[in-house]
Amino acid sequence: MALPTDVPSHDSEPPAAETPTRPGRTRLRRAAVMAVPAVAVTATMMVLTAQGALAAQFSISGMPFTVTADKLQGTGFEQFGGLDNMADNSPNAGSSGGQELVVVSAIKSATLTNLCQSVDLGGINLRITAGTGSSPVSASHLTTDSTLVSGDASFNNIEIGGDASTFTEAGVAGPLGVFGQQADTVTINNLRQTNYATTAAVFTLPGLNLSFSDKAC
């Protein structure tokens, strides 16, 4: 026998109260990631990204550093969005809330000719150079978390628009559902990066020179 429409059933449970959604910086950043893909351009490679997995599993200092090289050659290339985090209460957090949107570039094996890296310490730069002679810098399983990548780039067998979680070229699985690209090989002349983190399984720097300088890279 059907119950009258104006009489509640004792067998049914009241609907669960909806949990209010609290808007915040993280939700906005997640939304931004899905909307902004990484883009490869042959003449100049500049990438904007949003949320992805961390390439470097550590708290970044929040101090960006510059990396330049006359030439980067790599085998096994992947690129996708990432979100790096500073330590709690970092003095470098500023208005970012301690988070930086980055593009994660992963290369299985790379060489860099005439490498220069500098970080501004406030009026003076900590500057590193290597690979300036006949032997280039070499790295295996190299990842960089960047807010700017520029140079003259070329790729072999590139796939653009893939889900980063399915990537295999560099042996790094990105985050599910995030736009990315991968290629068999990459070559970038006149490379310039603004980075927040770099990691490598092996990093060999022939002719390493570390000094304080008023000149940045």
Secondary structure, DSSP 8 states (H G I E B T S, - for coil): ----TTS--TTS------------HHHHHHHHHHH------SS-----------SS-S-B-S--EEEEEEEEEEEEEEEEEEEEEB-TT-TT-GGGTTEEEEEEEEEEEEEEESEEEEEE-SSSEEEEEE--SSS-EEEEEEEEEEEEEEEEEEEES-EEEEEGGG--SSS----TT-EEEEEEEEEEEEEEEEEEEEE-SEEE-TT-EEEEES---
